[in-house]
Amino acid sequence: MNLAYFPGLQIDTAYTKSDALNFKPESWPPAPDFPVVIDAYGDIVSRYGDVRWDLSAWAGHTLTIYFGDGPGQGKKVSPANAELLRKIVAWWLWGEAAIRSPKALVYKFETIKPLFVACTDAGILATELYRFPKIIENLGRYYKQRSNRLIECLHSLFISRDVLGFSVIDESGIKLLSSVLTTTDSTQTAYIPVRIWSYQISRLKECLDDFLLHQQKIEACFEFCLSAYARNAGGDLSNAFGGLRSDAPFRKSRGLGDSRSGKVFYGSFQETAEEYEISDLLSRWVLFNDSTGIRAISTYLTMISNVGLAYILNFSLMRVEEGSRLRANCYEIEPNQLGDEIHTLKGVTTKTIEDNDARWIVSPTTEIAVKAMRAVAKLRLKAAKHNPHLRLTKDDIENPLLQSLAHEPWSPKAPRSKSIKAFKKIRSYGDVWNMWPKLFNESKLRITEADVELANRMTFGLDPEKYSVGKIWPLSWHQLRRTGAVNMLASGLVTEASLQYQLKHASRAMSQYYGKNFYRLKEPLNASARDYYLREMYQSMVREFKALQSDQHFSPFGKAYTHQIINEISEKDHVQLLKAAKKGQLSYRQTFLGGCANSGPPCPLGGISNISSCMGYGNNKPCASVLLDKAKLPMIKQLKNVLNTQLIEASPSSPLYESLKSQLESAERAIYAIENK
């Protein structure tokens, strides 16, 4: 075997050592008597050929794997299928993507075993499954739970087939299975329509940018306020917690200046905010008047923490619980073997598999959110250190949580008891908007006909009462996760140029490390995010190819050419196009005008940020690979208006002017072709 693919046992125990008998098999597959589990005393507990592997010595509690080809309780598997199953589990133990937790190993085993039970029941080998689409379709009966994780398992095994020596199911079969498992779900998480998604992400970014622009002034004002409270608390800030009442330094009713007691009063906090040039900033984002006073700065800081979390969730595929546990040092940049930089967030996850040091691949744009939240956390830490009710750990001080509590003494939410929870309770995304109504404009979140059409095209089983024209889109954290996955896979859906760039960057990194089984980062990638990305990858393929069969897409060269392109795509569907997950390429992808079926070298202009080559200009004919999408007519018309405006401002004969002019002609040709279809 090629030792490069087998780094050895990675199970996290005190007795997992490179010189242990079970560290790495000498052959592939391992010999039947090869030791799998060795306990703390050096005794062999389980061997490779055993019907049951006892992992209790690793887990610290009873934990076993039953392969099903011998006596014992559990679902039965034929001997031939059980051998294949053992080989897969051995790959997970000793192979390139070696698992570190015995609990995670059992979870993956229980995810894949029902497939082998199904094959045994059908009287076939698991390696023959790809030949039986009806059996694949029936797998849904064996998967009432964990269907999401099955896609990731099968995809990983397919990518590793050369090392394993066999393949359970090919990409065509995975795509079919993905469509079957999707239809068994009661309701798929809603995909946020592009217009609404783009609006909320742009407002989140605007809010974060505004904070970072005024960061020094906010910090200076905050520290001044702490010193003012400390002075009026007798020179010790710890005495200010619980409220200073009439001695609060920012009270409009008290006289200004020093008192005989040494206390200082500054009048309304609005005056102090104006002095530090943050009054307009606060008014722009939160309620700020004589009534709110100094509490407005606390409200604003809490808002920044929540906005930063929302921004990260848009680009990371994190669960909200995972994002809420990020700490100040979470953002990391690693070079990869291709010479690129991979931007990651590190944190903990406990949903299905405990992992205290996992990584999520993110877009570089998430750094602004981390910077803003880190600044807020460090400001609040200055107050928290003086709170007599708190006992801060070394980690709390050196590496604080980004979702920090309001520790400032003037805040009614400052901890007044030693029995506080380690993690802040995170409100729903809808509650975030309700608490800070200036964050989003209600009219921008009202659902249009185009929003409904796209949402239903991307999501199975949407509630027509909840998602209907005129109603406000019900934003939720999990929607950000699914929408992020879709957008990373098809960044052409997003029209803003700056966001296109960021999404393309993240899409490439995610494709390499989630879709192609790259395991060469220093730390493990979060399995849940990878599962979610891969499942959405296969589902997006299903959606795209189904959409091509309707009359919504057409070639500007006529029906015959449209039929030819779609036929070619359909023929390649099972043998070439679905290799995209492995190669990071798609022979069909969405563009601004519709789609591109180019299977040759990548188009230098892309068809997203520059559409001139799609429909041509001047003497240049439309691209032979272009497919126009009738549903995109409103967007194309909007682009035409934008290009006309930009042409007025561009200098004639300049490269920019020529580029805008060629794109305008391409857009006009597309509009004419769609309207006359």
Secondary structure, DSSP 8 states (H G I E B T S, - for coil): --GGG-------STT--TTSTTSS-SSSS--TT-EEEE-TTS-EEEETT-SEEE-HHHHSS--EEE-SSSSSSS----HHHHHHHHHHHHHHHHSTT----HHHHHHHHHHHHHHHHHHHHHT--GGGGGG-HHHHHHGGGG-SS-HHHHHHHHHHHHHTHHHHT--S--HHHHHHHHHHHHHHSSS------HHHHHHHHHHHHHHHHHHHHTHHHHHHHHHHHHHHHHHHTTS-GGGGTT--GGG-S--TTS-SEE-TTS-EE---HHHHHHHTT-HHHHHHHS--STTTTTHHHHHHHHHHHHHHHHHHHHHH---HHHHTT-BTT-EEEEE-TTS-EEEEEEEEE-SSS-EEEEEEE--GGGHHHHHHHHHHHHHHHHHHTT-TT----HHHHHS-BSS----STT-TTS--SS---SS-----HHHHHHHSTTSS-GGGGB--HHHHHHHHHHSTT--TTTS-TTSB----HHHHHHHHHHHHH-GGG---HHHHHHHHHHHHHHIIIIIS----SSS-B-HHHHHHHHHHHHHHHHHHHHHHTSTTEE-TT-HHHHHHHHHHHHHHTTTTGGGHHHHT--SSEE-SSEEE---SS--SSBTTTB-HHHH--TT----TTEEEEGGGHHHHHHHHHHHHHHHHHS-TTSHHHHHHHHHHHHHHHHHHHHHT-
